Amino acid sequence: MQLYSFFNSSTSYRVRIALALKNLDFEYQGVNIRIGAQFAAEYVAKNPNKSVPLLIDNDGTQVTQSLAILSYLDEKYPQSRLVPADLVAKTRVLEVANAIACDMHPLNNLRILGYLSKELGVSEEQKKAWYNHWVVEGFDAVEALLARYGHGCCCFGDEPTLADVCLIPQVANAQRFGCDLSAYTRILAIYQYCQTLPAFQQAAPANQPDSQ
């Protein structure tokens, strides 16, 4: 199994967490999205999205987009399920995961921030304000959902789910950009707990081969 990844990509981080939770071995293939390696013809031939992550399974199956990869892994390798079978529990997990993966991350990823700077000419201060605005919008919603439905050390219970797999990289990104997260006590408690788990430690950006 091969994972095309960038150490500081939160979407790649999600997949690395899932692979570690499921105890699946993989070969790490670094793609430096900061210098545009994702636009190389050889890589685009594999991944027309021109992004990371890209998973190539042992049977040759190729999957792009982190949520699709996570769904694929959960179906093919059901150990340590990320999405519960119970309808209501599944719905709660997907609510939080989608609030992050669909509402927050797309507005603050590298290509959007780059477009703001290069094409629209916004200042660094304005770009940080943009980033912080969407962090607040997103984490306000996530914190409220967790306060209403969450329980245990993780988002929903004491075992990580897809909600935690999406949450932890998003918190790490927000911290890296200097966002004040002190109001999000439930989110921070979950983040701190997950940092103690070997799978999350293994998947952390600082522990990747291409970490800089």
N, C-alpha and C positions, 0 to 999 in steps of 0.2 A: 504494500500500500504506500502511495506517495501523497504527501500534502505540500502543495505549493502555497507558501505562507510568507508573511512579513511580520517580524517580531512585534512591531507596535501596531499592527492592524487589529482592531477590536473584533472584526469578523473572523479573522484567522484565529485569534485568541479563543473565541467561542468554540471553534472546531477542535482546537488543541485540548481544551478542557474536556470536551465530550470524549475524544479519543483516550485521554488519560483515565477518565471515569470508567470507561468500558474496557480498559486495559488492552488496547489495541496498539500494536507496534506499527510504526510508519517511518518512511524515509523522508526527512525534511528537505524540501527544495526551496531555498530562499529566493524571493522575488523582491528586489528593492524598488518599491513603488515611489520612493522619494526622488529617484533619479530617472523614473519612467521605464523601468525594466518590463513593466506590464504591457507596454506598447510594442515591444519587439515582435516582429512577424512570427517567429517561432512560437512565442507564448500565445499570441492572439489566435494562432491556428488551433491551440488547445483550448483556449478560453476566450471566446468572442466578447465577453463582458469587459475584457481588459482590466481585470481586477483580481484580487485575492479574496478568499481562498479558492483553490481548485483541488479536489480530491480525485485520485485515480486509484481505484480498488485493485485488489490482486487479480481479479478476473478481467481487468481492463475497463470496467465501468468508470466513466468520467462524470463528475457532478460539480457544478459551479453553484454559487450563491450559498451563503452559510446556512440559512434556514432549510434549504433543500438538502444540503449535506447532512445537517443534523437529523432531519426526518429520515433520510436514507439510512444513516447509521443506526437510528433507533429501531427501524424495521428489520434491518438485516442482522444487527447485532443487539438483540434485546436485553442482554445483561445490563444491569444498572439503567433501567428505563428512565429516559428524560421526561417523557410525557405520560402521565398516569392513564390507566384504562378507564377508570371511573369518569363518567361524563362531566360531573360538576368539577371534580378535581382537575381534570384535563382543561376545562374551560378557564379556570382561575389561572393556571400556569400559562396558558396561551394569552390571556389578557395582559399579563405583565410582560411576557416575552415580546409580544407585538407592540406594546407601548414603547418599548426600547428599540426594537429592531426596525419598526416601521415609522414611528413618529419622531424619535430622537436621533438615532444614528444617521439616517440619510441626510439630515440637514447640517450635520457637523462633520461629515467625513472629509478626507483629504481632497477629493476632487471638487467639492463644494467650496471649501476654504480657499483652494487654489484659484477657483473661478472668481471668488469675491475679490481677491487681491490682484490677480493678473488682468482680468477682463473688466471688472467694475471699478478697480482702483481704490478700494476701501483701505483705510489705514489699519495698522495693527491694532490700535485701540478699538476701532469700529468692529474689526473681525472678532476680537475677544468679547465685545459686547454681544455680538450675534451669537457666538458660541454659548456664552453664559445664559442668554435668554432662553435658548432651547433646552439647556440643561435644567433650568428652573422649571420650565413648562412640563418637561417630561418627568422629572423626579418628584414634582408636586403630585402628579397623578399616580406614579408608582408608589410613593410613600402612603398615599391615601388608600390605594388598593391593598397594600400590605397591612395597613392598620385595620382594615375592614375584614380581610379574609386570611391574612398570613398567620402562621403559627410555627413554632419550633425554631431551631437554630438557623435553618435556611428559609427561603421564601415561604415554602409550604411544607412544613414538617422538618425532620432532622436529616433528610437525605437530599442532595442537590437534584434539582429538576432543570428543565429548559429555562425556567425563569432565572435561576441563579447563573446558568451558563451565559445568559445574555446580560445579566445585571453586573456581574463582577468586572468584565472588560469595560463597560460603560462608566463605572465608578473610577476605574484606573485612568481612563482618558480624561475624565473631568478633573481629577486630581492633578494630572500632568499639565492641564491648562490653567491650573490655579483657581479653580472654582471653589467657592465656599459651600461646603456640603454639611455644615454643622447642624442645620435644621432637620436633616434627614436621619433621625436617630435609628429608625428601623433599618434603613438601607445600610447605614454604616456598621451596625451590629452584624448584619449578615455578611457584609464585606470582610470585616475583621475575622469572623468565624471561618469563612471560606479560605482565608489566607493560611489557616492552620492545617488544611487538608492537603495531603500529598499530591492529589491530582491537580489541584489549582496551583500549587507551587511548581510542579513540573511544567505546567502550561504557561507560566508567567513570562512576560516579554523578556525580562532580564536573563532568563535561563534558556533562551533560544540560540542556535548557532550563529544567527546573523545579528544578534544583539549588538548595538553600537553605543 
